[in-house]
Amino acid sequence: MQKDSGPLVPLHWLGFGYAALVASGGIIGYAKAGSVPSLAAGLLFGGLAGLGAYQLSQDPRNIWVFLATSGTLAGIMGMRFYHSGKFMPAGLIAGASLLMVAKLGISMLNKPHE
């Protein structure tokens, strides 16, 4: 009897790292400033990014939750960075989100259409 070797697609470690970055940013915002909206948004978007990374690890064509999450964060945090000029936390999350959107776009263009 042969053991199941697991999923055919490797885990999306970069996506899970991004999700952890977003969630930890919300937790740090709450710990430093007592910001409940920061905690809620960080955990919500971090959870959605984690769900999207999980979906990508199951089926590389299932990018929509991850793309919507990272695109939304890129827009929101990009505007906050533009208006405040502060790299932490808005610039960091905006930059990481833009990188994730670019990675998803490049991977979509490189995959053969089925």
Biopython code that builds the backbone (N, CA, C, O; Angstrom):
import numpy as np
from Bio.PDB.StructureBuilder import StructureBuilder

atoms = [
    (1, "MET", "N", (0.831, -1.166, 0.000)),
    (1, "MET", "CA", (0.000, 0.000, 0.000)),
    (1, "MET", "C", (0.888, 1.246, 0.000)),
    (1, "MET", "O", (1.788, 1.377, 0.830)),
    (2, "GLN", "N", (0.629, 2.145, -0.926)),
    (2, "GLN", "CA", (1.454, 3.328, -1.074)),
    (2, "GLN", "C", (0.882, 4.490, -0.259)),
    (2, "GLN", "O", (-0.327, 4.720, -0.234)),
    (3, "LYS", "N", (1.783, 5.212, 0.406)),
    (3, "LYS", "CA", (1.351, 6.363, 1.192)),
    (3, "LYS", "C", (1.035, 7.532, 0.269)),
    (3, "LYS", "O", (1.645, 7.695, -0.787)),
    (4, "ASP", "N", (0.067, 8.341, 0.693)),
    (4, "ASP", "CA", (-0.254, 9.562, -0.041)),
    (4, "ASP", "C", (0.852, 10.576, 0.224)),
    (4, "ASP", "O", (1.158, 10.875, 1.378)),
    (5, "SER", "N", (1.445, 11.099, -0.830)),
    (5, "SER", "CA", (2.565, 12.020, -0.659)),
    (5, "SER", "C", (2.116, 13.447, -0.399)),
    (5, "SER", "O", (2.955, 14.345, -0.328)),
    (6, "GLY", "N", (0.824, 13.683, -0.255)),
    (6, "GLY", "CA", (0.328, 15.023, 0.024)),
    (6, "GLY", "C", (-0.095, 15.714, -1.254)),
    (6, "GLY", "O", (-0.261, 15.076, -2.293)),
    (7, "PRO", "N", (-0.268, 17.019, -1.173)),
    (7, "PRO", "CA", (-0.736, 17.753, -2.340)),
    (7, "PRO", "C", (0.325, 17.783, -3.433)),
    (7, "PRO", "O", (1.524, 17.749, -3.158)),
    (8, "LEU", "N", (-0.134, 17.846, -4.658)),
    (8, "LEU", "CA", (0.783, 17.908, -5.790)),
    (8, "LEU", "C", (1.447, 19.277, -5.898)),
    (8, "LEU", "O", (2.536, 19.403, -6.458)),
    (9, "VAL", "N", (0.798, 20.281, -5.368)),
    (9, "VAL", "CA", (1.325, 21.638, -5.404)),
    (9, "VAL", "C", (1.947, 21.931, -4.043)),
    (9, "VAL", "O", (1.322, 21.667, -3.016)),
    (10, "PRO", "N", (3.166, 22.473, -4.012)),
    (10, "PRO", "CA", (3.767, 22.781, -2.707)),
    (10, "PRO", "C", (3.003, 23.902, -2.009)),
    (10, "PRO", "O", (2.313, 24.699, -2.644)),
    (11, "LEU", "N", (3.146, 23.940, -0.689)),
    (11, "LEU", "CA", (2.507, 25.006, 0.080)),
    (11, "LEU", "C", (3.015, 26.360, -0.398)),
    (11, "LEU", "O", (4.174, 26.500, -0.787)),
    (12, "HIS", "N", (2.159, 27.324, -0.366)),
    (12, "HIS", "CA", (2.502, 28.666, -0.814)),
    (12, "HIS", "C", (3.121, 29.428, 0.359)),
    (12, "HIS", "O", (2.466, 30.260, 0.985)),
    (13, "TRP", "N", (4.400, 29.129, 0.649)),
    (13, "TRP", "CA", (5.054, 29.677, 1.834)),
    (13, "TRP", "C", (5.135, 31.191, 1.801)),
    (13, "TRP", "O", (4.991, 31.838, 2.839)),
    (14, "LEU", "N", (5.362, 31.767, 0.634)),
    (14, "LEU", "CA", (5.431, 33.219, 0.526)),
    (14, "LEU", "C", (4.084, 33.838, 0.894)),
    (14, "LEU", "O", (4.030, 34.876, 1.553)),
    (15, "GLY", "N", (3.008, 33.201, 0.468)),
    (15, "GLY", "CA", (1.669, 33.685, 0.803)),
    (15, "GLY", "C", (1.365, 33.573, 2.285)),
    (15, "GLY", "O", (0.759, 34.473, 2.867)),
    (16, "PHE", "N", (1.783, 32.470, 2.901)),
    (16, "PHE", "CA", (1.568, 32.313, 4.343)),
    (16, "PHE", "C", (2.416, 33.311, 5.134)),
    (16, "PHE", "O", (1.980, 33.807, 6.173)),
    (17, "GLY", "N", (3.614, 33.605, 4.651)),
    (17, "GLY", "CA", (4.453, 34.620, 5.300)),
    (17, "GLY", "C", (3.829, 36.001, 5.208)),
    (17, "GLY", "O", (3.872, 36.776, 6.163)),
    (18, "TYR", "N", (3.248, 36.307, 4.050)),
    (18, "TYR", "CA", (2.550, 37.578, 3.867)),
    (18, "TYR", "C", (1.349, 37.675, 4.814)),
    (18, "TYR", "O", (1.117, 38.716, 5.429)),
    (19, "ALA", "N", (0.595, 36.584, 4.923)),
    (19, "ALA", "CA", (-0.559, 36.565, 5.832)),
    (19, "ALA", "C", (-0.117, 36.792, 7.273)),
    (19, "ALA", "O", (-0.771, 37.519, 8.019)),
    (20, "ALA", "N", (0.985, 36.174, 7.660)),
    (20, "ALA", "CA", (1.505, 36.360, 9.024)),
    (20, "ALA", "C", (1.966, 37.799, 9.244)),
    (20, "ALA", "O", (1.770, 38.355, 10.325)),
    (21, "LEU", "N", (2.580, 38.406, 8.222)),
    (21, "LEU", "CA", (3.019, 39.798, 8.316)),
    (21, "LEU", "C", (1.822, 40.727, 8.539)),
    (21, "LEU", "O", (1.872, 41.619, 9.386)),
    (22, "VAL", "N", (0.753, 40.512, 7.779)),
    (22, "VAL", "CA", (-0.434, 41.358, 7.900)),
    (22, "VAL", "C", (-1.090, 41.180, 9.273)),
    (22, "VAL", "O", (-1.437, 42.162, 9.929)),
    (23, "ALA", "N", (-1.256, 39.941, 9.699)),
    (23, "ALA", "CA", (-1.894, 39.684, 10.992)),
    (23, "ALA", "C", (-1.037, 40.227, 12.135)),
    (23, "ALA", "O", (-1.566, 40.828, 13.070)),
    (24, "SER", "N", (0.266, 40.024, 12.070)),
    (24, "SER", "CA", (1.132, 40.515, 13.143)),
    (24, "SER", "C", (1.165, 42.038, 13.170)),
    (24, "SER", "O", (1.331, 42.630, 14.236)),
    (25, "GLY", "N", (1.009, 42.682, 12.013)),
    (25, "GLY", "CA", (0.931, 44.142, 11.989)),
    (25, "GLY", "C", (-0.282, 44.647, 12.750)),
    (25, "GLY", "O", (-0.197, 45.647, 13.464)),
    (26, "GLY", "N", (-1.408, 43.966, 12.605)),
    (26, "GLY", "CA", (-2.601, 44.347, 13.362)),
    (26, "GLY", "C", (-2.420, 44.138, 14.855)),
    (26, "GLY", "O", (-2.853, 44.958, 15.664)),
    (27, "ILE", "N", (-1.781, 43.042, 15.211)),
    (27, "ILE", "CA", (-1.542, 42.753, 16.630)),
    (27, "ILE", "C", (-0.582, 43.772, 17.238)),
    (27, "ILE", "O", (-0.789, 44.234, 18.360)),
    (28, "ILE", "N", (0.458, 44.118, 16.504)),
    (28, "ILE", "CA", (1.428, 45.106, 17.003)),
    (28, "ILE", "C", (0.772, 46.480, 17.126)),
    (28, "ILE", "O", (1.027, 47.211, 18.083)),
    (29, "GLY", "N", (-0.078, 46.831, 16.148)),
    (29, "GLY", "CA", (-0.792, 48.107, 16.233)),
    (29, "GLY", "C", (-1.675, 48.180, 17.458)),
    (29, "GLY", "O", (-1.791, 49.230, 18.089)),
    (30, "TYR", "N", (-2.294, 47.071, 17.792)),
    (30, "TYR", "CA", (-3.125, 47.039, 19.001)),
    (30, "TYR", "C", (-2.259, 47.118, 20.260)),
    (30, "TYR", "O", (-2.595, 47.831, 21.205)),
    (31, "ALA", "N", (-1.150, 46.385, 20.267)),
    (31, "ALA", "CA", (-0.293, 46.358, 21.450)),
    (31, "ALA", "C", (0.357, 47.718, 21.716)),
    (31, "ALA", "O", (0.486, 48.127, 22.870)),
    (32, "LYS", "N", (0.764, 48.419, 20.659)),
    (32, "LYS", "CA", (1.460, 49.690, 20.838)),
    (32, "LYS", "C", (0.515, 50.856, 21.080)),
    (32, "LYS", "O", (0.786, 51.711, 21.924)),
    (33, "ALA", "N", (-0.595, 50.898, 20.347)),
    (33, "ALA", "CA", (-1.459, 52.079, 20.407)),
    (33, "ALA", "C", (-2.853, 51.777, 20.943)),
    (33, "ALA", "O", (-3.668, 52.689, 21.086)),
    (34, "GLY", "N", (-3.138, 50.513, 21.240)),
    (34, "GLY", "CA", (-4.465, 50.157, 21.704)),
    (34, "GLY", "C", (-5.532, 50.275, 20.634)),
    (34, "GLY", "O", (-6.709, 50.458, 20.943)),
    (35, "SER", "N", (-5.123, 50.170, 19.362)),
    (35, "SER", "CA", (-6.033, 50.370, 18.239)),
    (35, "SER", "C", (-6.811, 49.092, 17.929)),
    (35, "SER", "O", (-6.274, 48.155, 17.338)),
    (36, "VAL", "N", (-8.071, 49.066, 18.331)),
    (36, "VAL", "CA", (-8.933, 47.916, 18.045)),
    (36, "VAL", "C", (-9.207, 47.790, 16.543)),
    (36, "VAL", "O", (-9.213, 46.668, 16.036)),
    (37, "PRO", "N", (-9.439, 48.905, 15.790)),
    (37, "PRO", "CA", (-9.619, 48.760, 14.341)),
    (37, "PRO", "C", (-8.393, 48.156, 13.654)),
    (37, "PRO", "O", (-8.530, 47.383, 12.706)),
    (38, "SER", "N", (-7.212, 48.503, 14.124)),
    (38, "SER", "CA", (-5.994, 47.926, 13.560)),
    (38, "SER", "C", (-5.939, 46.424, 13.811)),
    (38, "SER", "O", (-5.576, 45.653, 12.923)),
    (39, "LEU", "N", (-6.300, 46.017, 15.016)),
    (39, "LEU", "CA", (-6.332, 44.595, 15.355)),
    (39, "LEU", "C", (-7.347, 43.857, 14.492)),
    (39, "LEU", "O", (-7.045, 42.799, 13.940)),
    (40, "ALA", "N", (-8.553, 44.416, 14.375)),
    (40, "ALA", "CA", (-9.604, 43.759, 13.592)),
    (40, "ALA", "C", (-9.227, 43.663, 12.126)),
    (40, "ALA", "O", (-9.391, 42.607, 11.514)),
    (41, "ALA", "N", (-8.722, 44.752, 11.552)),
    (41, "ALA", "CA", (-8.345, 44.743, 10.135)),
    (41, "ALA", "C", (-7.166, 43.804, 9.894)),
    (41, "ALA", "O", (-7.153, 43.072, 8.905)),
    (42, "GLY", "N", (-6.186, 43.817, 10.781)),
    (42, "GLY", "CA", (-5.031, 42.938, 10.619)),
    (42, "GLY", "C", (-5.419, 41.473, 10.666)),
    (42, "GLY", "O", (-4.961, 40.675, 9.848)),
    (43, "LEU", "N", (-6.268, 41.120, 11.626)),
    (43, "LEU", "CA", (-6.686, 39.718, 11.723)),
    (43, "LEU", "C", (-7.604, 39.316, 10.568)),
    (43, "LEU", "O", (-7.510, 38.199, 10.060)),
    (44, "LEU", "N", (-8.496, 40.229, 10.151)),
    (44, "LEU", "CA", (-9.380, 39.930, 9.023)),
    (44, "LEU", "C", (-8.587, 39.732, 7.739)),
    (44, "LEU", "O", (-8.722, 38.704, 7.077)),
    (45, "PHE", "N", (-7.763, 40.710, 7.386)),
    (45, "PHE", "CA", (-7.003, 40.610, 6.138)),
    (45, "PHE", "C", (-5.926, 39.538, 6.216)),
    (45, "PHE", "O", (-5.635, 38.884, 5.215)),
    (46, "GLY", "N", (-5.324, 39.346, 7.399)),
    (46, "GLY", "CA", (-4.356, 38.261, 7.559)),
    (46, "GLY", "C", (-5.007, 36.898, 7.379)),
    (46, "GLY", "O", (-4.439, 36.006, 6.750)),
    (47, "GLY", "N", (-6.210, 36.744, 7.940)),
    (47, "GLY", "CA", (-6.951, 35.492, 7.766)),
    (47, "GLY", "C", (-7.348, 35.248, 6.326)),
    (47, "GLY", "O", (-7.244, 34.127, 5.829)),
    (48, "LEU", "N", (-7.810, 36.306, 5.646)),
    (48, "LEU", "CA", (-8.166, 36.165, 4.231)),
    (48, "LEU", "C", (-6.940, 35.838, 3.373)),
    (48, "LEU", "O", (-7.021, 35.032, 2.446)),
    (49, "ALA", "N", (-5.809, 36.467, 3.689)),
    (49, "ALA", "CA", (-4.582, 36.162, 2.951)),
    (49, "ALA", "C", (-4.137, 34.719, 3.219)),
    (49, "ALA", "O", (-3.659, 34.040, 2.311)),
    (50, "GLY", "N", (-4.292, 34.253, 4.453)),
    (50, "GLY", "CA", (-3.972, 32.861, 4.764)),
    (50, "GLY", "C", (-4.883, 31.896, 4.033)),
    (50, "GLY", "O", (-4.430, 30.863, 3.541)),
    (51, "LEU", "N", (-6.171, 32.226, 3.956)),
    (51, "LEU", "CA", (-7.106, 31.401, 3.195)),
    (51, "LEU", "C", (-6.723, 31.378, 1.719)),
    (51, "LEU", "O", (-6.742, 30.326, 1.081)),
    (52, "GLY", "N", (-6.377, 32.539, 1.186)),
    (52, "GLY", "CA", (-5.957, 32.605, -0.218)),
    (52, "GLY", "C", (-4.689, 31.810, -0.476)),
    (52, "GLY", "O", (-4.574, 31.153, -1.510)),
    (53, "ALA", "N", (-3.731, 31.859, 0.449)),
    (53, "ALA", "CA", (-2.496, 31.084, 0.297)),
    (53, "ALA", "C", (-2.794, 29.585, 0.348)),
    (53, "ALA", "O", (-2.205, 28.804, -0.398)),
    (54, "TYR", "N", (-3.706, 29.193, 1.227)),
    (54, "TYR", "CA", (-4.103, 27.784, 1.295)),
    (54, "TYR", "C", (-4.761, 27.349, -0.013)),
    (54, "TYR", "O", (-4.465, 26.276, -0.539)),
    (55, "GLN", "N", (-5.653, 28.188, -0.530)),
    (55, "GLN", "CA", (-6.312, 27.848, -1.794)),
    (55, "GLN", "C", (-5.294, 27.736, -2.923)),
    (55, "GLN", "O", (-5.411, 26.861, -3.781)),
    (56, "LEU", "N", (-4.297, 28.616, -2.927)),
    (56, "LEU", "CA", (-3.247, 28.536, -3.953)),
    (56, "LEU", "C", (-2.440, 27.249, -3.829)),
    (56, "LEU", "O", (-2.008, 26.686, -4.835)),
    (57, "SER", "N", (-2.236, 26.786, -2.607)),
    (57, "SER", "CA", (-1.467, 25.552, -2.434)),
    (57, "SER", "C", (-2.276, 24.334, -2.868)),
    (57, "SER", "O", (-1.703, 23.292, -3.187)),
    (58, "GLN", "N", (-3.598, 24.456, -2.884)),
    (58, "GLN", "CA", (-4.443, 23.353, -3.335)),
    (58, "GLN", "C", (-4.645, 23.378, -4.850)),
    (58, "GLN", "O", (-4.647, 22.327, -5.491)),
    (59, "ASP", "N", (-4.813, 24.565, -5.422)),
    (59, "ASP", "CA", (-5.042, 24.727, -6.852)),
    (59, "ASP", "C", (-4.433, 26.059, -7.280)),
    (59, "ASP", "O", (-4.952, 27.113, -6.914)),
    (60, "PRO", "N", (-3.345, 26.035, -8.047)),
    (60, "PRO", "CA", (-2.657, 27.276, -8.413)),
    (60, "PRO", "C", (-3.501, 28.228, -9.253)),
    (60, "PRO", "O", (-3.135, 29.395, -9.402)),
    (61, "ARG", "N", (-4.609, 27.767, -9.801)),
    (61, "ARG", "CA", (-5.478, 28.645, -10.583)),
    (61, "ARG", "C", (-6.484, 29.385, -9.713)),
    (61, "ARG", "O", (-7.151, 30.303, -10.190)),
    (62, "ASN", "N", (-6.603, 29.006, -8.458)),
    (62, "ASN", "CA", (-7.579, 29.606, -7.545)),
    (62, "ASN", "C", (-6.935, 30.788, -6.814)),
    (62, "ASN", "O", (-6.593, 30.688, -5.636)),
    (63, "ILE", "N", (-6.776, 31.895, -7.520)),
    (63, "ILE", "CA", (-6.023, 33.032, -6.990)),
    (63, "ILE", "C", (-6.901, 34.157, -6.479)),
    (63, "ILE", "O", (-6.378, 35.123, -5.921)),
    (64, "TRP", "N", (-8.203, 34.075, -6.643)),
    (64, "TRP", "CA", (-9.059, 35.253, -6.501)),
    (64, "TRP", "C", (-9.134, 35.803, -5.092)),
    (64, "TRP", "O", (-9.118, 37.023, -4.928)),
    (65, "VAL", "N", (-9.213, 34.983, -4.082)),
    (65, "VAL", "CA", (-9.266, 35.500, -2.705)),
    (65, "VAL", "C", (-7.947, 36.188, -2.363)),
    (65, "VAL", "O", (-7.937, 37.274, -1.783)),
    (66, "PHE", "N", (-6.844, 35.554, -2.722)),
    (66, "PHE", "CA", (-5.528, 36.112, -2.419)),
    (66, "PHE", "C", (-5.291, 37.399, -3.197)),
    (66, "PHE", "O", (-4.752, 38.364, -2.654)),
    (67, "LEU", "N", (-5.689, 37.417, -4.460)),
    (67, "LEU", "CA", (-5.515, 38.605, -5.291)),
    (67, "LEU", "C", (-6.368, 39.764, -4.778)),
    (67, "LEU", "O", (-5.899, 40.900, -4.718)),
    (68, "ALA", "N", (-7.616, 39.480, -4.409)),
    (68, "ALA", "CA", (-8.497, 40.531, -3.896)),
    (68, "ALA", "C", (-7.974, 41.084, -2.568)),
    (68, "ALA", "O", (-8.014, 42.292, -2.336)),
    (69, "THR", "N", (-7.491, 40.208, -1.710)),
    (69, "THR", "CA", (-6.977, 40.644, -0.413)),
    (69, "THR", "C", (-5.730, 41.508, -0.573)),
    (69, "THR", "O", (-5.653, 42.601, -0.012)),
    (70, "SER", "N", (-4.759, 41.023, -1.332)),
    (70, "SER", "CA", (-3.520, 41.786, -1.483)),
    (70, "SER", "C", (-3.749, 43.054, -2.300)),
    (70, "SER", "O", (-3.110, 44.072, -2.032)),
    (71, "GLY", "N", (-4.636, 43.023, -3.280)),
    (71, "GLY", "CA", (-4.941, 44.223, -4.048)),
    (71, "GLY", "C", (-5.633, 45.282, -3.214)),
    (71, "GLY", "O", (-5.321, 46.468, -3.321)),
    (72, "THR", "N", (-6.570, 44.856, -2.387)),
    (72, "THR", "CA", (-7.268, 45.795, -1.501)),
    (72, "THR", "C", (-6.295, 46.418, -0.505)),
    (72, "THR", "O", (-6.322, 47.628, -0.279)),
    (73, "LEU", "N", (-5.443, 45.600, 0.086)),
    (73, "LEU", "CA", (-4.465, 46.136, 1.037)),
    (73, "LEU", "C", (-3.461, 47.053, 0.348)),
    (73, "LEU", "O", (-3.044, 48.053, 0.932)),
    (74, "ALA", "N", (-3.067, 46.731, -0.880)),
    (74, "ALA", "CA", (-2.143, 47.602, -1.608)),
    (74, "ALA", "C", (-2.773, 48.973, -1.815)),
    (74, "ALA", "O", (-2.103, 49.994, -1.661)),
    (75, "GLY", "N", (-4.057, 49.005, -2.163)),
    (75, "GLY", "CA", (-4.734, 50.281, -2.367)),
    (75, "GLY", "C", (-4.924, 51.071, -1.087)),
    (75, "GLY", "O", (-4.599, 52.257, -1.030)),
    (76, "ILE", "N", (-5.449, 50.419, -0.059)),
    (76, "ILE", "CA", (-5.724, 51.118, 1.204)),
    (76, "ILE", "C", (-4.435, 51.605, 1.862)),
    (76, "ILE", "O", (-4.314, 52.773, 2.230)),
    (77, "MET", "N", (-3.485, 50.699, 2.001)),
    (77, "MET", "CA", (-2.248, 51.075, 2.684)),
    (77, "MET", "C", (-1.378, 51.981, 1.815)),
    (77, "MET", "O", (-0.603, 52.783, 2.335)),
    (78, "GLY", "N", (-1.503, 51.857, 0.506)),
    (78, "GLY", "CA", (-0.789, 52.770, -0.383)),
    (78, "GLY", "C", (-1.273, 54.199, -0.218)),
    (78, "GLY", "O", (-0.472, 55.134, -0.212)),
    (79, "MET", "N", (-2.589, 54.372, -0.082)),
    (79, "MET", "CA", (-3.138, 55.714, 0.151)),
    (79, "MET", "C", (-2.702, 56.248, 1.520)),
    (79, "MET", "O", (-2.374, 57.427, 1.653)),
    (80, "ARG", "N", (-2.702, 55.382, 2.527)),
    (80, "ARG", "CA", (-2.252, 55.826, 3.860)),
    (80, "ARG", "C", (-0.782, 56.243, 3.830)),
    (80, "ARG", "O", (-0.397, 57.228, 4.460)),
    (81, "PHE", "N", (0.036, 55.487, 3.093)),
    (81, "PHE", "CA", (1.458, 55.825, 2.973)),
    (81, "PHE", "C", (1.639, 57.137, 2.205)),
    (81, "PHE", "O", (2.486, 57.957, 2.557)),
    (82, "TYR", "N", (0.844, 57.327, 1.164)),
    (82, "TYR", "CA", (0.940, 58.544, 0.358)),
    (82, "TYR", "C", (0.607, 59.779, 1.193)),
    (82, "TYR", "O", (1.278, 60.805, 1.088)),
    (83, "HIS", "N", (-0.427, 59.674, 2.018)),
    (83, "HIS", "CA", (-0.845, 60.826, 2.813)),
    (83, "HIS", "C", (0.017, 61.050, 4.054)),
    (83, "HIS", "O", (0.220, 62.193, 4.462)),
    (84, "SER", "N", (0.527, 59.977, 4.658)),
    (84, "SER", "CA", (1.312, 60.144, 5.888)),
    (84, "SER", "C", (2.808, 60.237, 5.628)),
    (84, "SER", "O", (3.524, 60.913, 6.367)),
    (85, "GLY", "N", (3.287, 59.564, 4.585)),
    (85, "GLY", "CA", (4.717, 59.540, 4.311)),
    (85, "GLY", "C", (5.492, 58.631, 5.251)),
    (85, "GLY", "O", (6.719, 58.573, 5.174)),
    (86, "LYS", "N", (4.805, 57.923, 6.134)),
    (86, "LYS", "CA", (5.462, 57.035, 7.097)),
    (86, "LYS", "C", (5.565, 55.627, 6.523)),
    (86, "LYS", "O", (4.580, 55.042, 6.072)),
    (87, "PHE", "N", (6.786, 55.106, 6.554)),
    (87, "PHE", "CA", (6.983, 53.765, 6.011)),
    (87, "PHE", "C", (6.328, 52.692, 6.877)),
    (87, "PHE", "O", (5.785, 51.715, 6.363)),
    (88, "MET", "N", (6.384, 52.880, 8.185)),
    (88, "MET", "CA", (5.802, 51.885, 9.096)),
    (88, "MET", "C", (4.453, 52.355, 9.598)),
    (88, "MET", "O", (4.364, 53.481, 10.087)),
    (89, "PRO", "N", (3.437, 51.592, 9.511)),
    (89, "PRO", "CA", (3.305, 50.292, 8.877)),
    (89, "PRO", "C", (2.775, 50.355, 7.449)),
    (89, "PRO", "O", (2.850, 49.377, 6.705)),
    (90, "ALA", "N", (2.230, 51.532, 7.067)),
    (90, "ALA", "CA", (1.524, 51.613, 5.787)),
    (90, "ALA", "C", (2.425, 51.316, 4.592)),
    (90, "ALA", "O", (2.026, 50.581, 3.689)),
    (91, "GLY", "N", (3.617, 51.871, 4.575)),
    (91, "GLY", "CA", (4.509, 51.655, 3.440)),
    (91, "GLY", "C", (4.960, 50.208, 3.323)),
    (91, "GLY", "O", (5.064, 49.673, 2.219)),
    (92, "LEU", "N", (5.224, 49.579, 4.451)),
    (92, "LEU", "CA", (5.649, 48.178, 4.451)),
    (92, "LEU", "C", (4.553, 47.267, 3.905)),
    (92, "LEU", "O", (4.816, 46.428, 3.044)),
    (93, "ILE", "N", (3.338, 47.426, 4.397)),
    (93, "ILE", "CA", (2.236, 46.569, 3.954)),
    (93, "ILE", "C", (1.881, 46.876, 2.508)),
    (93, "ILE", "O", (1.585, 45.959, 1.741)),
    (94, "ALA", "N", (1.903, 48.149, 2.117)),
    (94, "ALA", "CA", (1.620, 48.502, 0.725)),
    (94, "ALA", "C", (2.659, 47.885, -0.200)),
    (94, "ALA", "O", (2.306, 47.345, -1.249)),
    (95, "GLY", "N", (3.916, 47.957, 0.166)),
    (95, "GLY", "CA", (4.969, 47.372, -0.657)),
    (95, "GLY", "C", (4.858, 45.863, -0.752)),
    (95, "GLY", "O", (4.980, 45.294, -1.837)),
    (96, "ALA", "N", (4.627, 45.211, 0.384)),
    (96, "ALA", "CA", (4.479, 43.754, 0.385)),
    (96, "ALA", "C", (3.257, 43.338, -0.429)),
    (96, "ALA", "O", (3.290, 42.333, -1.140)),
    (97, "SER", "N", (2.182, 44.116, -0.323)),
    (97, "SER", "CA", (0.963, 43.791, -1.075)),
    (97, "SER", "C", (1.181, 43.966, -2.575)),
    (97, "SER", "O", (0.717, 43.150, -3.371)),
    (98, "LEU", "N", (1.881, 45.023, -2.957)),
    (98, "LEU", "CA", (2.186, 45.212, -4.378)),
    (98, "LEU", "C", (3.053, 44.078, -4.913)),
    (98, "LEU", "O", (2.858, 43.620, -6.039)),
    (99, "LEU", "N", (4.003, 43.629, -4.112)),
    (99, "LEU", "CA", (4.837, 42.499, -4.531)),
    (99, "LEU", "C", (4.007, 41.228, -4.703)),
    (99, "LEU", "O", (4.245, 40.453, -5.629)),
    (100, "MET", "N", (3.038, 41.011, -3.816)),
    (100, "MET", "CA", (2.190, 39.822, -3.935)),
    (100, "MET", "C", (1.292, 39.912, -5.169)),
    (100, "MET", "O", (1.094, 38.914, -5.863)),
    (101, "VAL", "N", (0.749, 41.097, -5.448)),
    (101, "VAL", "CA", (-0.065, 41.265, -6.656)),
    (101, "VAL", "C", (0.789, 41.015, -7.891)),
    (101, "VAL", "O", (0.345, 40.354, -8.829)),
    (102, "ALA", "N", (2.016, 41.541, -7.898)),
    (102, "ALA", "CA", (2.915, 41.329, -9.041)),
    (102, "ALA", "C", (3.265, 39.852, -9.189)),
    (102, "ALA", "O", (3.294, 39.335, -10.306)),
    (103, "LYS", "N", (3.530, 39.170, -8.086)),
    (103, "LYS", "CA", (3.858, 37.748, -8.153)),
    (103, "LYS", "C", (2.693, 36.949, -8.714)),
    (103, "LYS", "O", (2.887, 36.060, -9.543)),
    (104, "LEU", "N", (1.482, 37.263, -8.265)),
    (104, "LEU", "CA", (0.302, 36.566, -8.779)),
    (104, "LEU", "C", (0.106, 36.853, -10.267)),
    (104, "LEU", "O", (-0.228, 35.952, -11.037)),
    (105, "GLY", "N", (0.313, 38.098, -10.668)),
    (105, "GLY", "CA", (0.171, 38.447, -12.081)),
    (105, "GLY", "C", (1.185, 37.736, -12.952)),
    (105, "GLY", "O", (0.849, 37.248, -14.031)),
    (106, "ILE", "N", (2.419, 37.675, -12.494)),
    (106, "ILE", "CA", (3.460, 36.988, -13.262)),
    (106, "ILE", "C", (3.177, 35.495, -13.335)),
    (106, "ILE", "O", (3.355, 34.876, -14.384)),
    (107, "SER", "N", (2.736, 34.914, -12.220)),
    (107, "SER", "CA", (2.442, 33.478, -12.244)),
    (107, "SER", "C", (1.243, 33.177, -13.141)),
    (107, "SER", "O", (1.192, 32.110, -13.754)),
    (108, "MET", "N", (0.274, 34.100, -13.231)),
    (108, "MET", "CA", (-0.860, 33.901, -14.137)),
    (108, "MET", "C", (-0.405, 33.942, -15.593)),
    (108, "MET", "O", (-0.874, 33.159, -16.419)),
    (109, "LEU", "N", (0.515, 34.864, -15.902)),
    (109, "LEU", "CA", (0.982, 34.977, -17.275)),
    (109, "LEU", "C", (1.866, 33.809, -17.700)),
    (109, "LEU", "O", (1.902, 33.456, -18.878)),
    (110, "ASN", "N", (2.575, 33.213, -16.754)),
    (110, "ASN", "CA", (3.485, 32.112, -17.070)),
    (110, "ASN", "C", (2.813, 30.750, -17.133)),
    (110, "ASN", "O", (3.383, 29.815, -17.696)),
    (111, "LYS", "N", (1.624, 30.614, -16.575)),
    (111, "LYS", "CA", (0.933, 29.322, -16.566)),
    (111, "LYS", "C", (0.266, 29.088, -17.912)),
    (111, "LYS", "O", (-0.305, 30.014, -18.488)),
    (112, "PRO", "N", (0.332, 27.864, -18.420)),
    (112, "PRO", "CA", (-0.400, 27.569, -19.650)),
    (112, "PRO", "C", (-1.897, 27.544, -19.370)),
    (112, "PRO", "O", (-2.331, 27.079, -18.315)),
    (113, "HIS", "N", (-2.673, 28.038, -20.305)),
    (113, "HIS", "CA", (-4.128, 28.062, -20.150)),
    (113, "HIS", "C", (-4.696, 26.686, -20.414)),
    (113, "HIS", "O", (-4.311, 26.021, -21.376)),
    (114, "GLU", "N", (-5.604, 26.259, -19.567)),
    (114, "GLU", "CA", (-6.203, 24.930, -19.726)),
    (114, "GLU", "C", (-7.664, 25.043, -20.080)),
    (114, "GLU", "O", (-8.337, 24.026, -20.254)),
]
sb = StructureBuilder()
sb.init_structure("model")
sb.init_model(0)
sb.init_chain("A")
sb.init_seg("    ")
for serial, (resi, resn, name, xyz) in enumerate(atoms, 1):
    if name == "N":
        sb.init_residue(resn, " ", resi, " ")
    sb.init_atom(name, np.array(xyz, "f"), 0.0, 1.0, " ", f" {name:<3s}", serial, name[0])
structure = sb.get_structure()
